[in-house]
Amino acid sequence: MVWITFLGAAAGVWTQSHLSVDFVRETMPPALRVPLHWLALAGMLVFGVMLVWQGAVLAESLWPRRVPMPGISEGIRALPMAICGVLTAVFTLCRAVALATGRD
């Protein structure tokens, strides 16, 4: 379930359908829309990097523990967090390039 949730969140970033509150930005004067768009992208990038960092720390700290029945590492449960962070950061950078080149 954790894998589906985190990867679905990253896919939502790619399709620009994940927790978007852009109606506030769109009601602003045109001169404020682009800076607010860049601010939102910066926030998403920071969030993605934090997910990578904290997901890796969590996975590393849980790696020695084993899930009793299957005997696999407990750290596997934290890997989707780090993977989602990487995808979120990459997808956000793609959106930033699109905005910078006028394709967004």
N, C-alpha and C positions, 0 to 999 in steps of 0.2 A: 504494500500500500504506500509506503514511503517513496519507493521508486516512482510510482505513477504520479504521486502528488508533486514531487519536485520536478520531474521531467515535464509534467503538464504545465507547471508554472513557467518553466523556461520557454516552452512552446508558446505560451501566452505572451511572453515578451517579444518573441519573433513576429507574431501576428498582430501585435499591438492591441490585444484584447484582454490583457491581464491587469485588473485593478486600475484602470485608467480613469482619471478624474480630469479629463481635458476640457470639460465644459467650462471650468473656471478660466482656463487660459484662453479659450475661444471667445469669452465675453469681454476680454480685455481689449484695449485699443491695439491696432495693428503693430504699433511700435514696441509694445511689450510682449507680443506673442512669441517672437523668435527668441528673445532672451529667456523667457520662461520655458520654452521648449528645451533650450540648452541646459537650463537648470535642472529640469526633469531628467534629462539624459545623464547629467553628472551624478544625480542622486541614484539613478539605476546602476550606473557603473560602480559607484562606491558600494552599493548594496551587493552587487555581484562579487566584487573583490572580497568583501567581508564574509560572504557565504563560502567562498573558496578557502579562505584562511581558517575560519572557525570550523568548517566541515573537515578540513585536513587535521586540525588539532584534535577534534572530537574522534575522528576515525583512528588516529594514532594512539590516543589514550585508551580506546576501547579494544584495540587490536589484540592484545594478549588474552582477553576474556573470550570464552567460547559459549555459544548458545548450546544448552545441554543436549537436546535431542539430535539435531543435525550435526553438531560438532563443528560448525563453521564459526568464523570470527565474528564477534559482536560489532567490530568496526565496519563490517560490510553494510550495516544499517545506516552508517553516517556518510558513506561514499556518495549517495545521491545528492546530499547537500553540497558537497564540493563540486560535483559534476554540474549541478544546476547553476552554481556560481560561475563556473567557467562559461557555460552556455549563455547565461545572462549577460556577462561582461562582453563576450564576443558579439552577441546579437545587438547589444546597446552600441558597441563601436560601429557595427554595420549601419545602424540607424543614424549615428552621428555623421558618418561619411555621406550617407544619402542626404541628410539635411545640409551638410556643407556644400555638396555639389548641386543642390537644388532639385534632387529627385524625390524628396519626401513631400 
